Amino acid sequence: MQVLNPVLASANRVLSAVGVALCVALASSGGTVVYAASTAAHKASEPKASNETQGAQQTQQASAASTPDRFTADDPVKVRDMFASQISTGETHSLTERIRKLAREPYDRFVHGRAATAGNAQRTFLFMIPAPHGILYRSSTHMLSVNVPLASDDDPDVIQLYQSIEGPRGRGLVIAPDAKAKGFIQKIDSIELATAGKKTTARGRLKLPQASFEQADDNFAIVLVCTLEPPYLTETREHSDPTDEEPTDITRRTSTLHANVQAVWLVNKKDNTVLAKGLHLAK
């Protein structure tokens, strides 16, 4: 026992030293955790900034590095035709159920990278609109200003997604009574996007590397990430006989998709790369 006591005493001293070291380490670690938690709590308790301030911060922070590399735009003609075919069918399923089957993927997958869930019935479309005008880049500050009108002159309250004009126009070439006989017949097919508040201009200011701007080579486009809402699709068909002012026989089909725009992107339409997300719609 006399021989073992010094050994046990030494072991106790070692264990005590180890215990003290562990306590110090845990205290230090605990202090870090407490500091992080208190910092998070302090941030959570801070008053939220106004929507305008948050929007400005988002546009300032938007950059190519924070956006997906590629995207695939939806063809508005195919989307319109699918909706039109569903509306005209005599199926017993509700219109809402049939329409929800038409979209490609849910909004969360595009914007947040989350996979689709069985319960998420809300779907999205990506419509791309060329932006040949309304973009200004300052190389000294690497700031890009976007002010792109998306509506047509004929209808400034809706966004024009597509327009096709078939046939020649007779103005200045023929008189009204001879227009149709001489083949001055036009078919105009337009697809429009109606949004809440009739906002039809893409706007924003954002940082963009000069290399990304030069790579686009003025081939910019606006992408609208949106869900469609009731009544989903409305259509009008009009026919105009030739007149002295417009000596052309015109048949016009105007299709309007009703949408809730979730996001507005600036893209390089040459290779479908997303340059920035920090845009918004305005009047």
HUPE-V428330 format. One record per residue. N is the residue number from 0. SS is DSSP state (~ for helix, > for strand, _ for the rest). Layout:
n: {N,N}
ss: {SS,SS}
This chain:
n: {0,1,2,3,4,5,6,7,8,9,10,11,12,13,14,15,16,17,18,19,20,21,22,23,24,25,26,27,28,29,30,31,32,33,34,35,36,37,38,39,40,41,42,43,44,45,46,47,48,49,50,51,52,53,54,55,56,57,58,59,60,61,62,63,64,65,66,67,68,69,70,71,72,73,74,75,76,77,78,79,80,81,82,83,84,85,86,87,88,89,90,91,92,93,94,95,96,97,98,99,100,101,102,103,104,105,106,107,108,109,110,111,112,113,114,115,116,117,118,119,120,121,122,123,124,125,126,127,128,129,130,131,132,133,134,135,136,137,138,139,140,141,142,143,144,145,146,147,148,149,150,151,152,153,154,155,156,157,158,159,160,161,162,163,164,165,166,167,168,169,170,171,172,173,174,175,176,177,178,179,180,181,182,183,184,185,186,187,188,189,190,191,192,193,194,195,196,197,198,199,200,201,202,203,204,205,206,207,208,209,210,211,212,213,214,215,216,217,218,219,220,221,222,223,224,225,226,227,228,229,230,231,232,233,234,235,236,237,238,239,240,241,242,243,244,245,246,247,248,249,250,251,252,253,254,255,256,257,258,259,260,261,262,263,264,265,266,267,268,269,270,271,272,273,274,275,276,277,278,279,280,281,282}
ss: {_,~,~,~,~,~,~,~,~,~,~,~,~,~,~,~,~,~,~,~,~,~,~,~,~,~,~,~,~,~,~,~,~,~,~,~,~,~,~,~,~,~,~,~,~,_,_,_,_,_,~,~,~,~,~,~,~,~,~,~,~,_,_,~,~,~,_,_,_,_,_,_,_,_,_,~,~,~,~,~,~,~,~,~,~,~,~,~,_,_,_,_,_,_,~,~,~,~,~,_,_,_,_,_,>,_,~,~,~,~,~,_,_,_,_,_,_,_,_,_,_,_,_,>,>,>,>,>,>,>,_,_,_,_,>,>,>,>,_,_,_,_,>,>,>,>,>,>,>,_,_,_,_,_,_,_,_,_,>,>,>,>,>,>,>,>,_,_,_,_,_,_,_,_,_,~,~,~,~,_,_,_,_,_,>,>,>,>,>,>,>,>,>,>,_,~,~,~,_,_,>,>,>,>,>,>,>,_,_,~,~,~,~,~,~,~,_,_,_,>,>,>,>,>,>,>,>,>,>,>,>,>,>,>,>,>,>,>,>,>,_,_,_,_,_,_,_,_,>,>,>,>,>,>,>,>,>,>,>,>,>,>,>,>,>,>,>,>,_,_,_,_,>,>,>,>,>,>,>,>,>,>,_}
